[in-house]
Amino acid sequence: MTTLLWILVGLIVVAGAVVLAVVGARYSRANQEENDPLLARLAEASQRGEVTSLEQIELEQPFSERVIIPLLKSVGDVSARFTPQKLLQDTSRKLELAGNPGHIDAGTFLSLRFVGAVVFGGLLLLVSFVAPSPWPTSRVILVVTLFSVIGFFFPQLWLQSVINRRQHNIRKAMPDALDLLTICVEAGLGFDAALSKVSEKWENELSLAFLRTIREIQLGKTRRDALRDMADRLGIPEMTSFVAAVIQSEILGVSLAKVLRIQSDQMRIKRRQRAEEEAHKAPIKMILPMALLTFPSILIILLAPAGIQISRSLGIFAQ
């Protein structure tokens, strides 16, 4: 029976790999003429005078870019046909808030959820097969189903953690960035030049957002629209209020340096308030580890001698 199960699992894995390979090959052939990075690199190498071939350039790429990413994109394209448009838009929005990690689209990310479910469930199924004592069928079904659900939601939880971490880092860097921005404007630089100085000073998520805004302005987008788009990409209320204040000062003709100084002071006040809020939350967060780890050990230390004495007394009484 175990050999038959192993054969079935092997056939399923091989069939899945063949299907993914066929879909990936069709996807690559369909998009080869439109956007092929290998052909672009080959043309670039030919212009430099390097003697190379398309196969050599393809083999120089990492395994993930040659096999894994194309397969995920092909699965994502297939799943996108059956996915509601609103879900794709919400996923694209979350990827934008996370800084687009991995430079993947919404369809590819949604395919990762199915891949995660298969991987988590398959690992537990494999563990049930190689366990010293055979698992009951009900336990196998329950554990595999539970871990498949966990694997399905794991990419979503990971993306939300990336969004929270990115927004936290941006909030932490905003007061210092606005101070430098205020100094540059008060020194006589324009707002665009001051943003460029801030983006050159640091290498963090906020400086990258400023740099992208500068590039959009240089490409012809108005400053107002570029700043609004930056606030939408970050999804932070503090950045939204900052952009609104800058746009309003530009419309009303108010001194930009004064507005930036006020915004910087407000950002520092908010950062201090957030630090105080986290400090007040610390005792509450400590209750759970204290109740589960500290108190049981204290009870064992205090009550163990008394328990030993009581057991001895009961033993003597029984005799």
N, C-alpha and C positions, 0 to 999 in steps of 0.2 A: 504493500500500500504506500509506504514511504517513497519507494522508487517511482511509482506512478505519479505521485504528487510532484516529485522533483522534475520528472519529464514534462508534466503539464506547465510548471513554472518556467522551465527553460524554453518551451515552445512559445509561451506568451511573451517572454522577453525578446526572443528572436523575431517574432512577428511584429512586435511594437517597434523594434529597431529598423526592420525592413520598411515598415510604413513610414516612419519618420524620415528614413533615407530617401525614399521615393518622393515624398512631399517636398523635402529640402532640395532635391535635384530639380524638380519642376519649378520650384520657386526661384532657384538660381538661374535657370534657363530663361524664365520669363522676365527677369529683371537684369539680365546681363547687358542688354543693349542700352537700358535706361541709365543705370547707375552701378557701375562695376568699379570698386576701388582697386582691383588688381590691374585693370586696364589703365587706370589713371596712374598708378605707380609705375607700370611698364612704360608709359609715355614719358613720365618724368625721368626715369632712368635712361631712356633713349636720348632725351635732350641733353643729359649730362655726359653722354658718350660712353656709358657703361654697357658692356656686353652682358646681357642677361636674357632670361626667358620668363614666360608667364608661369611655368611650372616652378621655377626656382623662387620667384617672388611669393607664390602661393605657399610653398613649403616653409618659407621664412616667417610666415605669420604664425601666431600662437594657435594652439589646438582649439582654444575656446572660440577664436574668431573664424577658424576654418570649419568647425563642425558644430559646436554647441550653440553659438549664437544664431547661425542660419537655421538650425533645426527649431530653436525656440521661436524665431520669427515666423517660420512656416506654420508651426502649430498655432501661434498667435493670430496669423491671418485667417486660418481656418476657424478658430474659435470666435474671432471678431464678427464673422458672418452671422453667428447665432447669439451674439451678445447684444442686449439693449443699448441704444445709443447713449442714453443717460449714464449708464454704468461706465461706458468708455470715456465719456466726458469727465465724470467724477474721478476716474482713475488717472486721466491725463492731468487733471487739476492737482491731484495729490502728488504725482510725479514731479510736477512743476514746483510745488511747495517744498519737496524734498531735494530740489536742485538737480533733478533728473539723474539719479545715480545709475551708472552703467550705460547711460545714453540709450535707453530702451523706450519703446512706445507702449501704449496702453495694452494693445493686443498681446505683445510679448510678455508683459508683466502678468496679465491674466492667465496666460499659459503656464507661468511659473507656479501658479496656485495648484493646477492639476498635476504638474510635475512633482511638487512638494507632497501632495496627497499620495501619489504613486510611490515615491521614494520612502516616505515614513511608513506607509502601510506595508510595502514590500520588505523593508528591513525587519519589521516585527514579524511578518510571515516567515522570513528566513530564520529569525531567532526561534520561532516556535518549531521549525523543522529540525534545527540542530540542537535543541534542548536535550539534556540527558534523559529526562522523563517526558513522555509525550503529553502534550497539552490536550485537554478536552476540546471538542469542536466548538462548544459554546464560548469557551474562553478565547480561542483563536479568533472567532468572529467578533467578539466584543473588543478585544485589544486591537486588532487590525482596523476595525471601524473607528475606534476612538483616535488612534494615531493618524489615520487617514484624514479625519476631520481636523486634527491639530496641524497636520502638514498642509491642508488646504488653506487654513487661515494664517499660517505662519508668515508668508510673504506680506500679507496685509499688516500684521502686527509689526513686522520689521520696518515696513515703510512708514508707519505712524511713528515709530521710535526715531527714525531718521529725521522726520519732519520736526518732531519735538526738540531733538538735539540741535538741529540747524537753527530753529527759531530762538532757542535759548542762547546759542552762541552769538546770533545777530543782536539780540537784546543786550547781551553783555558788552558787545563792542560798540554799540551806538553812541553812548555818551562821549567816549574818547574820540570817535570819528567826528562827531559833531563839534567837539572842541577844536580839533584840527581844521575842520571846515570853516569854523568861525574865524580862526586866526588867519587863514588864507584869504578869506573875503575881506577882513578888516585890513589886511596888508595891501589890498588893491587888486587882487586877482578876481576874475569873473567866476561865476558859479560853476561853469563847466570846467574851467581850469582848476578850481578848488577841488571838485570831485575827482579830477585826474590825479591831483596830488595825494588825496586820501587813498585812492586805489593803488598808488605806487608805494605808499608808506607801509601798508600791511598786506598780508596774504591770508585772508579769511573769507568767509561767505559774504560779509557785507562789502568788502572791497571788490569782490567779483561781481556783486550786484551793481555797484557803482560803475565798474568798468563796462559792463554790458549796457548800462544806460548811456554812457558816453559814446559807445560805438553806435547805438541806435540814433543818437542825436547827430553824430557825424554822417550817418547814412541818409539823413533827411527827415527823420521823424521830429516833430516839434518837442520842445522840452517838456511841455505840459503832458503830452501823451506818453512820453518816455518815462516820466516820473510816476504817472499813474500806473503804467504797466509794471514798473518795478515794485510798487506797493502791492499790486495784485499778485505778483509772483512770490513775494515774501509772506503775505498773509498775516502781518503783524499790525495790531492797532497803533502802536507807537510810530511805525513807519508811515501808516496812512495819515495820521495827524501831522506828521512832519511834512509830508508831500503836500497836504492841503494847505498848511501854513506857508510853504514856499510859493505855491501857485497863487494864493491869495495876496501875498506880498508883491508878487510880480504884476498882478492885475491892478491892485490899488496903489502901487508905487511906494510902498512902505520900505524902509531901510532893511535890506536883506540881512545885514550883519546883526542888527538888533533882533530880528526874528530868529536867527540861528542861535544867538546867545540865550534867548528865552527857551527855545527848544532844548538846548543842551542842558540848561538848569533843570528843566522838567524831566529830562531823561535820567539825570542823576538822582533826582528825588524818587522817581519810580523804581530805579534800581535799588536804592536803599530800602524802599518799602518792600520790594520783593525779597530782599535779604532778611528783613525783619520777619516777614511772613513765613519764610522757610525756617527761621530760628524758632518761631512759635510752634511750628508743626513738628519739630524734632522730638519733644517729649511724647507726643501722641504716637509717633512712628516707633518710638522705643518700647512701647507697651507690649507689642506682639513678641519681639525677640526676648524681652525680659520674662514674659509669661511662659514662653516655650523653652527657654534655655537657662535663664538665671534662677528663677524661682524653683524649678524641679531639683536642681543641684543643691540649692540651699536646704530644701526640705529633706533631701537625702542625707545631707551632712548632719542636720539637726535631729532628725527622727530615727536614723539608723541605729545609734546606740540604744535608744529607748526601745526600738523594735527588737533588738537582740536580747535585751534584758527581759522583755515581756515574753518572748518565745522560750527563753530558758525557764522563766517562772512557770509558764504553762506546761512545759515539759516535766518539770519537777512535780507540779501538782498532779499531772496525769499519772506519774509513777506512784 
